[in-house]
Structures are given as structure tokens and as C-alpha cells.
Amino acid sequence: MSWAAALALAYLIGAVPCGFLIAKSLTGEDVRASGSGSTGATNVVRKAGLAAGLLTYVLDVLKGFLALWVAAWVSGSTSPRLLGAAGLAAVLGHMFPVYLGLRGGKGVATGVGVFLVLSPVATLLALLTWGLVFALTRTVSLGSLLGVLVLPIGIWLCDGWWLGRASEVWLPSLIWAVAIGTAIIARHGGNLQRLYRGTESTFRQTGWQTPPDS
């Protein structure tokens, strides 16, 4: 029962719609009605400005961290299996929030918060990947997707392989990175199609360039 309560609370924490609330308070409008239709930081920037988007990102990261802390406190366990499951619950809560009719964001920032707890060095490597890709392409989604792909490799390299640690130390985090990453990539289906067509939104000096079908 403690595990069930921990996962339920992790989901409810992840489901708190920070971006929706911030954009609503500033503009009076539903951020999901424009741009990509997401409640995430990128779409909040489009709707309510850079400061609002940065605040959304920070709060979404904190949701992932808080979800794991609460899950550990409620269950009395810091098992990697529990924390990974709580992380997945938080990310799914962000994507499919019960408070907003299951229409939320794409889970990247909340996933960052989760893996800053589970594997901080690998997470920093994934964030560096995002930063480099964004600097070169000004495309947030491409950086996010490549960062998701780098994360499990980073866990293997940074937490296990070169340190000679036993697999039970790092393997659970790698498995959860693959599971959560798969959910995030699936949630980016529309972005993948636009990247393939060359019509994905980009950030230039002139601002966000948002195609009509985004």
C-alpha cells in the first residue's frame, strides 16, 4: 500500500500544471490553445514570454525532484526501483494531468528533475547535449530528443562502466531512463513529423517561428 500511495502522490505532483497556471495568470488564456498545444516551458515562452517560460521550466524540474522525495518519504524506501517508478509516474502526470483533462506537457523538464536525483552526472551530460544542439539549430525539440537518447548512455558511462560498479548500482536507473525516455519520445510524435518535414518551430533572433500546424 505504501508503494501505491507513493506512486499516486508522485503522479499528482507531476500533474500540477505549472505552465498552464503561469500563462493563465499572465494572459488570461489557455496556453494549450496556441503553438504546440503543450503546457511546457517552450509553449509558455511563445504565449507569455521568456521569464514565464523559465519559471515554468524551473517549477517543472522541481516537480520531478519533489515527486521522488515524497515517494521515498511515504514508502520509507529509497530503492531505485521505487524511485524510478515514481519518476515515471511524475512524468506521466505532467503529460496527462488529471487536473486538465489529461492534456499537459511533454515531460522533459520533469524528467530532468527525476534524473538529477537518480543520476546527476548523466543528466548534466544530457543537458549539455541539449544546449549544444539548441545553440547550433535553435530547435528545442531536437535538443530535447537527443538529450533523451544520450541519458541512458551517460548513465552507463558515468555511473557504471568506467567506475567498475556492479550492475545493480546503475542498471535500474538505466532501465528507467529508457522507459521514461520512450514515453517522452512518444509524446513528441508531432515534433518528429515536423522535424522530418523541416517545419519544426525554431528560435531565432527574431523570436519563435511557429508554423500553423504546430
Secondary structure, 3 states (H helix, E strand, C coil): CHHHHHHHHHHHHHCCCHHHHHHHHHHCCCHHHCCCCCCCHHHHHHHHCHHHHHHHHHHHHHHHHHHHHHHHHHHCCCCHHHHHHHHHHHHHHHHCCHHHCCCCCCCHHHHHHHHHHHCHHHHHHHHHHHHHHHHHHCCHHHHHHHHHHHHHHHHHHHHHHCCCCCHHHHHHHHHHHHHHHHHHHHHCHHHHHHHHHCCCCEEECCEEECCCCC
